[in-house]
Amino acid sequence: MTESVEYLDIEDIVAIASTIAGERIAPRDLGLLASAVARPQASMFGQDAYPDLHVKAAALLHSLAANHAFVDGNKRTALNSAIVFLDINGHPLSKPVDIDAMVKLTLAAAQSQLDLAAIADGLRTFTD
């Protein structure tokens, strides 16, 4: 990617999870959370492992949903984190939002039923 990307950090994800929970929560496994946060930023031989914003968001969503860094709310945190990531990078949610489709996408991602390209394609349908 040539444009600058703003990534979420551990504190951002904890804040999102805490907002969802309605109280300040801590991760169950900080290592799993750190891994999920780092995944969208991965590169190999100087090239981004995830070439566009929606694939980066898909990597974040998949890692957060599947790794269970929190005791509860992992899928909700994953979806909302991907939405925030896309929004801060210029791809806000489209209106109206199909909540059922978002939930189905997140559940399929959490169960590793979709590859990253399919998750990214799903996210593209929800954003401008």
Order of alpha helices (4+ residues) and beta strands (2+ residues): alpha-alpha-beta-beta-alpha-alpha-alpha-alpha
